[in-house]
Amino acid sequence: MTVCDLSLHHRSCYEGKTGPRVHFWAPTFKWGISIANIADFTKPPENLSYPQQIAVTATGVIWSRYSTVITPKNWNLFTVNLTMAGTGIYQLSRKIQHDCFSKGEAVAAKE
């Protein structure tokens, strides 16, 4: 394999017939974010961050849609982003429930 052949090989990795390819490792490493978010299910809701969970949810929703529009479809990208959206929505619901609905219970308990 010559230098020219190697260059053509690398170029073909980034320039598919249908446009740029989504690299395999990008969605694979995103599983780390989803797994970390799942590990945070045991974390107290007061320690959760609205900006972080909104970012995880938005990223999951946007890229889930994108992964079904591109050709060829990238099911690894779709699955990881669907998981990100799901865990983000769950964490946001925990945080909202804690911040908005448990305050009344805390005040009643103090009285």
Secondary structure, DSSP 4 states (H G I P E B T S, - for coil): --HHHHHHHHHHHH-BTTBPPPPSHHHHHHHHHHHHHHHGGGS-GGG--HHHHHHHHHHHHHHHHHHHHSSS--HHHHHHHHHHHHHHHHHHHHHHIIIIIHHHHHHHHH-
